[in-house]
Amino acid sequence: MLRFVISIYLIISSLAGATEFRIWSNTDKTKTFEAEYVGNKDDRVTMRLKNLKIITMEMNKLHIDDQAWIQQNHPTENDGVAHTHIKKIDEDAIFDTVVFGDNRDTVTKKLYESKLVTATVEPTFIGRTGLNNVFVTREKIGGLNCSLTFNWSPEGKLIECTLQTEDRNIGDYSSDLENSWQEFEKILISIYGKPKRFTKMPKASDLQEDQMLTSHSWRLDQGGSILLGSAKMDGRYQVVVRFTKEIL
């Protein structure tokens, strides 16, 4: 499987068409099913049923009207969802050009050169603040701003990179945060395919302080995993995507 990294430039006008359930048919319209379009890659279409099951099927197994709907609503898409540009940079990259094993100086340099994130402090202040939450995405994901945090090995090598949304109170959990969680789900499925395991977004009531609960997980070809879920910190909530070398 080719390795991809996320280029998070969202085309907002495409979101409405990407989040609707519709009726799909087989080639002769003898069978139908209701599902939400997620993305397509290599002439295979990924959809989500109302019971949250993820299915993938060959494009030519769909009725010609459904194929035409995809071409009309997602004309530039083949390697990912229409509202997300996805580009191949480094086959081992986990975010833009950052790879597991990079040291702090290398990660800092790469992120200052990145077109995906922008820094909230000048380089001269990095030594005082560290890298956590210094870099934020230039575009919102599901309506929320996101920032990066990092974990390092005792030798100073990158072992974990986490993309997390701005925090929200519990009243926004099933609205703002769930919208962002759904957006991340679509992006990650379009890049990495069907997750190794997946379930609904964790309930806010199930989260303990300083805890992340995982809804989806993928294995990375270069080793390590991707985890999607939500977390609670200081009484507030976030959506979290974690690229980690740690064993699940």
TORKOL-4160 file (C-alpha; in steps of 0.2 Angstrom, whole numbers, padded with zeros to 4 digits, m for minus):
248
<pt num="1" X="0000" Y="0000" Z="0000"/>
<pt num="2" X="0007" Y="0017" Z="m0005"/>
<pt num="3" X="0010" Y="0028" Z="0010"/>
<pt num="4" X="0001" Y="0045" Z="0010"/>
<pt num="5" X="0002" Y="0060" Z="0021"/>
<pt num="6" X="m0012" Y="0072" Z="0024"/>
<pt num="7" X="m0012" Y="0089" Z="0016"/>
<pt num="8" X="m0026" Y="0098" Z="0026"/>
<pt num="9" X="m0032" Y="0111" Z="0014"/>
<pt num="10" X="m0051" Y="0109" Z="0015"/>
<pt num="11" X="m0063" Y="0114" Z="0000"/>
<pt num="12" X="m0078" Y="0119" Z="0011"/>
<pt num="13" X="m0090" Y="0119" Z="m0004"/>
<pt num="14" X="m0089" Y="0101" Z="m0006"/>
<pt num="15" X="m0094" Y="0096" Z="0012"/>
<pt num="16" X="m0112" Y="0096" Z="0010"/>
<pt num="17" X="m0112" Y="0083" Z="m0004"/>
<pt num="18" X="m0099" Y="0072" Z="0006"/>
<pt num="19" X="m0110" Y="0070" Z="0022"/>
<pt num="20" X="m0127" Y="0065" Z="0014"/>
<pt num="21" X="m0134" Y="0048" Z="0015"/>
<pt num="22" X="m0141" Y="0043" Z="m0002"/>
<pt num="23" X="m0148" Y="0027" Z="m0010"/>
<pt num="24" X="m0136" Y="0017" Z="m0021"/>
<pt num="25" X="m0140" Y="0003" Z="m0033"/>
<pt num="26" X="m0131" Y="m0011" Z="m0042"/>
<pt num="27" X="m0128" Y="m0011" Z="m0060"/>
<pt num="28" X="m0146" Y="m0017" Z="m0065"/>
<pt num="29" X="m0155" Y="m0008" Z="m0050"/>
<pt num="30" X="m0161" Y="m0025" Z="m0043"/>
<pt num="31" X="m0153" Y="m0021" Z="m0026"/>
<pt num="32" X="m0152" Y="m0005" Z="m0017"/>
<pt num="33" X="m0144" Y="0001" Z="m0001"/>
<pt num="34" X="m0143" Y="0018" Z="0009"/>
<pt num="35" X="m0125" Y="0024" Z="0013"/>
<pt num="36" X="m0114" Y="0039" Z="0015"/>
<pt num="37" X="m0101" Y="0042" Z="0002"/>
<pt num="38" X="m0083" Y="0043" Z="0010"/>
<pt num="39" X="m0071" Y="0043" Z="m0005"/>
<pt num="40" X="m0064" Y="0033" Z="m0019"/>
<pt num="41" X="m0047" Y="0026" Z="m0024"/>
<pt num="42" X="m0041" Y="0015" Z="m0038"/>
<pt num="43" X="m0059" Y="0014" Z="m0045"/>
<pt num="44" X="m0065" Y="0007" Z="m0028"/>
<pt num="45" X="m0078" Y="0017" Z="m0018"/>
<pt num="46" X="m0079" Y="0018" Z="0001"/>
<pt num="47" X="m0095" Y="0021" Z="0009"/>
<pt num="48" X="m0102" Y="0021" Z="0027"/>
<pt num="49" X="m0119" Y="0012" Z="0031"/>
<pt num="50" X="m0131" Y="0019" Z="0044"/>
<pt num="51" X="m0125" Y="0006" Z="0056"/>
<pt num="52" X="m0108" Y="0014" Z="0054"/>
<pt num="53" X="m0101" Y="m0002" Z="0045"/>
<pt num="54" X="m0088" Y="0004" Z="0032"/>
<pt num="55" X="m0089" Y="m0005" Z="0015"/>
<pt num="56" X="m0079" Y="m0004" Z="m0001"/>
<pt num="57" X="m0084" Y="m0010" Z="m0018"/>
<pt num="58" X="m0078" Y="m0008" Z="m0036"/>
<pt num="59" X="m0085" Y="0007" Z="m0045"/>
<pt num="60" X="m0091" Y="m0004" Z="m0060"/>
<pt num="61" X="m0102" Y="m0013" Z="m0048"/>
<pt num="62" X="m0113" Y="0003" Z="m0045"/>
<pt num="63" X="m0127" Y="0008" Z="m0057"/>
<pt num="64" X="m0121" Y="0020" Z="m0071"/>
<pt num="65" X="m0132" Y="0034" Z="m0062"/>
<pt num="66" X="m0122" Y="0032" Z="m0046"/>
<pt num="67" X="m0106" Y="0032" Z="m0056"/>
<pt num="68" X="m0111" Y="0048" Z="m0064"/>
<pt num="69" X="m0116" Y="0056" Z="m0047"/>
<pt num="70" X="m0098" Y="0052" Z="m0041"/>
<pt num="71" X="m0090" Y="0060" Z="m0056"/>
<pt num="72" X="m0102" Y="0075" Z="m0055"/>
<pt num="73" X="m0100" Y="0078" Z="m0036"/>
<pt num="74" X="m0081" Y="0073" Z="m0034"/>
<pt num="75" X="m0074" Y="0076" Z="m0052"/>
<pt num="76" X="m0056" Y="0078" Z="m0046"/>
<pt num="77" X="m0056" Y="0064" Z="m0034"/>
<pt num="78" X="m0047" Y="0047" Z="m0035"/>
<pt num="79" X="m0034" Y="0047" Z="m0022"/>
<pt num="80" X="m0045" Y="0054" Z="m0008"/>
<pt num="81" X="m0060" Y="0063" Z="m0003"/>
<pt num="82" X="m0064" Y="0078" Z="m0013"/>
<pt num="83" X="m0062" Y="0091" Z="0001"/>
<pt num="84" X="m0045" Y="0085" Z="0005"/>
<pt num="85" X="m0029" Y="0086" Z="m0006"/>
<pt num="86" X="m0018" Y="0071" Z="m0003"/>
<pt num="87" X="0000" Y="0071" Z="m0009"/>
<pt num="88" X="0014" Y="0058" Z="m0008"/>
<pt num="89" X="0030" Y="0066" Z="m0001"/>
<pt num="90" X="0040" Y="0053" Z="0009"/>
<pt num="91" X="0034" Y="0035" Z="0010"/>
<pt num="92" X="0038" Y="0035" Z="0028"/>
<pt num="93" X="0031" Y="0052" Z="0032"/>
<pt num="94" X="0017" Y="0053" Z="0045"/>
<pt num="95" X="0013" Y="0071" Z="0044"/>
<pt num="96" X="0019" Y="0082" Z="0029"/>
<pt num="97" X="0037" Y="0077" Z="0029"/>
<pt num="98" X="0039" Y="0073" Z="0047"/>
<pt num="99" X="0044" Y="0054" Z="0050"/>
<pt num="100" X="0047" Y="0044" Z="0065"/>
<pt num="101" X="0065" Y="0045" Z="0071"/>
<pt num="102" X="0067" Y="0063" Z="0067"/>
<pt num="103" X="0075" Y="0074" Z="0081"/>
<pt num="104" X="0068" Y="0090" Z="0088"/>
<pt num="105" X="0078" Y="0101" Z="0077"/>
<pt num="106" X="0073" Y="0092" Z="0061"/>
<pt num="107" X="0055" Y="0092" Z="0066"/>
<pt num="108" X="0056" Y="0110" Z="0070"/>
<pt num="109" X="0064" Y="0114" Z="0053"/>
<pt num="110" X="0052" Y="0104" Z="0043"/>
<pt num="111" X="0037" Y="0112" Z="0051"/>
<pt num="112" X="0043" Y="0129" Z="0049"/>
<pt num="113" X="0044" Y="0125" Z="0030"/>
<pt num="114" X="0027" Y="0116" Z="0030"/>
<pt num="115" X="0013" Y="0124" Z="0020"/>
<pt num="116" X="0001" Y="0114" Z="0031"/>
<pt num="117" X="0004" Y="0122" Z="0048"/>
<pt num="118" X="0009" Y="0139" Z="0054"/>
<pt num="119" X="0019" Y="0143" Z="0069"/>
<pt num="120" X="0012" Y="0153" Z="0084"/>
<pt num="121" X="0029" Y="0159" Z="0090"/>
<pt num="122" X="0045" Y="0164" Z="0082"/>
<pt num="123" X="0059" Y="0151" Z="0081"/>
<pt num="124" X="0070" Y="0160" Z="0094"/>
<pt num="125" X="0056" Y="0156" Z="0107"/>
<pt num="126" X="0055" Y="0137" Z="0104"/>
<pt num="127" X="0069" Y="0133" Z="0116"/>
<pt num="128" X="0058" Y="0141" Z="0130"/>
<pt num="129" X="0041" Y="0134" Z="0125"/>
<pt num="130" X="0045" Y="0117" Z="0117"/>
<pt num="131" X="0036" Y="0111" Z="0102"/>
<pt num="132" X="0019" Y="0106" Z="0109"/>
<pt num="133" X="0005" Y="0117" Z="0102"/>
<pt num="134" X="0017" Y="0129" Z="0094"/>
<pt num="135" X="0011" Y="0123" Z="0076"/>
<pt num="136" X="m0007" Y="0124" Z="0071"/>
<pt num="137" X="m0016" Y="0119" Z="0055"/>
<pt num="138" X="m0019" Y="0133" Z="0042"/>
<pt num="139" X="m0036" Y="0127" Z="0039"/>
<pt num="140" X="m0049" Y="0121" Z="0051"/>
<pt num="141" X="m0055" Y="0102" Z="0051"/>
<pt num="142" X="m0073" Y="0100" Z="0053"/>
<pt num="143" X="m0074" Y="0118" Z="0059"/>
<pt num="144" X="m0061" Y="0117" Z="0072"/>
<pt num="145" X="m0043" Y="0123" Z="0073"/>
<pt num="146" X="m0030" Y="0109" Z="0076"/>
<pt num="147" X="m0013" Y="0109" Z="0084"/>
<pt num="148" X="0002" Y="0097" Z="0085"/>
<pt num="149" X="0010" Y="0089" Z="0100"/>
<pt num="150" X="0025" Y="0077" Z="0101"/>
<pt num="151" X="0033" Y="0063" Z="0111"/>
<pt num="152" X="0051" Y="0059" Z="0110"/>
<pt num="153" X="0062" Y="0043" Z="0115"/>
<pt num="154" X="0075" Y="0045" Z="0128"/>
<pt num="155" X="0087" Y="0047" Z="0114"/>
<pt num="156" X="0077" Y="0062" Z="0107"/>
<pt num="157" X="0069" Y="0054" Z="0092"/>
<pt num="158" X="0051" Y="0056" Z="0088"/>
<pt num="159" X="0040" Y="0042" Z="0093"/>
<pt num="160" X="0023" Y="0050" Z="0093"/>
<pt num="161" X="0014" Y="0065" Z="0084"/>
<pt num="162" X="m0003" Y="0070" Z="0089"/>
<pt num="163" X="m0015" Y="0081" Z="0080"/>
<pt num="164" X="m0028" Y="0088" Z="0092"/>
<pt num="165" X="m0043" Y="0100" Z="0090"/>
<pt num="166" X="m0045" Y="0115" Z="0100"/>
<pt num="167" X="m0055" Y="0110" Z="0116"/>
<pt num="168" X="m0074" Y="0112" Z="0119"/>
<pt num="169" X="m0085" Y="0110" Z="0133"/>
<pt num="170" X="m0097" Y="0095" Z="0135"/>
<pt num="171" X="m0111" Y="0105" Z="0128"/>
<pt num="172" X="m0102" Y="0105" Z="0111"/>
<pt num="173" X="m0097" Y="0087" Z="0111"/>
<pt num="174" X="m0111" Y="0080" Z="0100"/>
<pt num="175" X="m0110" Y="0095" Z="0088"/>
<pt num="176" X="m0093" Y="0104" Z="0085"/>
<pt num="177" X="m0082" Y="0089" Z="0091"/>
<pt num="178" X="m0093" Y="0076" Z="0082"/>
<pt num="179" X="m0092" Y="0086" Z="0066"/>
<pt num="180" X="m0073" Y="0086" Z="0067"/>
<pt num="181" X="m0072" Y="0068" Z="0072"/>
<pt num="182" X="m0082" Y="0063" Z="0057"/>
<pt num="183" X="m0071" Y="0074" Z="0046"/>
<pt num="184" X="m0056" Y="0066" Z="0052"/>
<pt num="185" X="m0064" Y="0048" Z="0050"/>
<pt num="186" X="m0067" Y="0052" Z="0031"/>
<pt num="187" X="m0049" Y="0059" Z="0028"/>
<pt num="188" X="m0041" Y="0044" Z="0037"/>
<pt num="189" X="m0052" Y="0031" Z="0028"/>
<pt num="190" X="m0048" Y="0039" Z="0011"/>
<pt num="191" X="m0030" Y="0038" Z="0014"/>
<pt num="192" X="m0027" Y="0022" Z="0024"/>
<pt num="193" X="m0043" Y="0012" Z="0019"/>
<pt num="194" X="m0054" Y="0002" Z="0031"/>
<pt num="195" X="m0047" Y="0003" Z="0049"/>
<pt num="196" X="m0041" Y="m0012" Z="0059"/>
<pt num="197" X="m0055" Y="m0008" Z="0071"/>
<pt num="198" X="m0068" Y="0005" Z="0072"/>
<pt num="199" X="m0084" Y="0010" Z="0082"/>
<pt num="200" X="m0094" Y="0025" Z="0086"/>
<pt num="201" X="m0086" Y="0041" Z="0093"/>
<pt num="202" X="m0083" Y="0038" Z="0112"/>
<pt num="203" X="m0097" Y="0046" Z="0123"/>
<pt num="204" X="m0091" Y="0061" Z="0133"/>
<pt num="205" X="m0098" Y="0052" Z="0149"/>
<pt num="206" X="m0085" Y="0038" Z="0146"/>
<pt num="207" X="m0070" Y="0049" Z="0146"/>
<pt num="208" X="m0060" Y="0051" Z="0162"/>
<pt num="209" X="m0049" Y="0066" Z="0165"/>
<pt num="210" X="m0032" Y="0065" Z="0155"/>
<pt num="211" X="m0039" Y="0051" Z="0145"/>
<pt num="212" X="m0040" Y="0047" Z="0127"/>
<pt num="213" X="m0053" Y="0034" Z="0121"/>
<pt num="214" X="m0050" Y="0027" Z="0103"/>
<pt num="215" X="m0064" Y="0024" Z="0090"/>
<pt num="216" X="m0053" Y="0019" Z="0075"/>
<pt num="217" X="m0036" Y="0012" Z="0073"/>
<pt num="218" X="m0025" Y="0008" Z="0058"/>
<pt num="219" X="m0008" Y="0000" Z="0056"/>
<pt num="220" X="0006" Y="0010" Z="0047"/>
<pt num="221" X="0016" Y="0001" Z="0033"/>
<pt num="222" X="0032" Y="0009" Z="0041"/>
<pt num="223" X="0027" Y="0002" Z="0058"/>
<pt num="224" X="0017" Y="0010" Z="0071"/>
<pt num="225" X="m0002" Y="0015" Z="0072"/>
<pt num="226" X="m0014" Y="0029" Z="0069"/>
<pt num="227" X="m0027" Y="0031" Z="0082"/>
<pt num="228" X="m0043" Y="0042" Z="0081"/>
<pt num="229" X="m0053" Y="0046" Z="0096"/>
<pt num="230" X="m0057" Y="0059" Z="0109"/>
<pt num="231" X="m0050" Y="0065" Z="0125"/>
<pt num="232" X="m0053" Y="0075" Z="0141"/>
<pt num="233" X="m0041" Y="0087" Z="0148"/>
<pt num="234" X="m0045" Y="0100" Z="0162"/>
<pt num="235" X="m0063" Y="0096" Z="0161"/>
<pt num="236" X="m0064" Y="0100" Z="0142"/>
<pt num="237" X="m0064" Y="0089" Z="0127"/>
<pt num="238" X="m0055" Y="0087" Z="0110"/>
<pt num="239" X="m0054" Y="0076" Z="0095"/>
<pt num="240" X="m0037" Y="0067" Z="0093"/>
<pt num="241" X="m0028" Y="0059" Z="0079"/>
<pt num="242" X="m0012" Y="0050" Z="0086"/>
<pt num="243" X="0002" Y="0044" Z="0075"/>
<pt num="244" X="0012" Y="0032" Z="0087"/>
<pt num="245" X="0026" Y="0019" Z="0087"/>
<pt num="246" X="0019" Y="0013" Z="0103"/>
<pt num="247" X="0011" Y="m0005" Z="0103"/>
<pt num="248" X="m0008" Y="m0004" Z="0104"/>
